[in-house]
Amino acid sequence: THHQAMGGGLFTIGAYHDSNEYWPMLGSTDEVRIWNTALQASSLCTVNAPLPPSLLGYWKFDEHEGADVRNEVVGGSDGVLVGDIIRVGDDAASQCSTGR
């Protein structure tokens, strides 16, 4: 997903992207969170409502169709999927639920 920043630059998740190159990753993404503070390892898998102010972006990729990706943070920037996107599985099995 990428976001057009106010200054004209791109914020991209899952690829290297600059003004003349685009190299997407080969793999999958379930959720992406961006915080403006360091976290303890024990808090990496928990996000409780209400969302903390230190959480800047939280994209779950739960949409079932279309290119838009909703940011769960109120007032945060939504994303747009770019490239050959294949939606797989569901959120039933998560890395965090295994206790890692």
N, C-alpha and C positions, 0 to 999 in steps of 0.2 A: 504494500500500500504506500502511497506517497501523498504529500501535501505541498501545495504551492505556498511558500512562505511570502509574507508581505514584501520582503526585500528581493523577491524574484528567485530565490534558491529553492531547492526541493528537499524535503525531509522524506527519506525513503526507508522503509522497513523491508528487509529481505532481498536487498540488491545493492550493488555499488552503482551509484548514479551521480554523474556530474554533467557538465554542460555538453559533452560530446560522447559520453560512453554510458552504456546501461548493461550491467552484467547481473542477471537475476540469480538467486541461489537455487540450487536444486534440492528440494526438501519440502517440508511442510511446517506450518505455523498454526498453533492452536490459539494462543492468547499473547498479547503484547501489553506490557505495562511500563510506563515511564514515570519515574519518581524524581523529585528535585532534592532528595536526601538519600543518604546511605541507609540500608536496611540490615537488620540482623537476619541471618539465615533462617531462623525460626519463623519469621514473618513473611517470607517470600510467597507462600501459598495461600495466605489469607487476605481477603479484601472484604471488609464488612461494610454494610450501609450504616450510617451515611459514609460516603467515600471521604477519606482524609484529604485535607487541602494540599498535602505534599504529593498527591497523585495527580500528575499532569495529563496523562493519557492512559486509557484502558480500552483496548480494542479486543473484543472476544471472538470476532469472526464467526458469529452464530447465524448470520444472514443466510438464507437458503437460496437466494437468487439475486441477480443484479451485481453491479460493480461497487456500490456504496458499502462502506464499513462504518458502523456507528461507534462513536466514542462515548463510553459510558459516563465520562466526566462532563458534568453540566457546563456548557460554554466551551468545551474542548473541541478541537478540530476533528471532524469526521475524515475518513480516508476514502480512497478510490483504488480498487484493485486494477492492476495493469498487467497485461501479458496473458499467457495461456494458463488460466486458473481452473483447477479441478477441485471441486468440493468433495471431501470424503468423510465418512464416519459421522460420529456425533460426539458430544462431550461426556458420554457415560464413563469413559476410562480416562483419568487424568494422572499425570505424573505426580501431582501433589497428593492425590488420594492414596498413593501407595506408601506414604510415610517417609518418602525420601526428602 
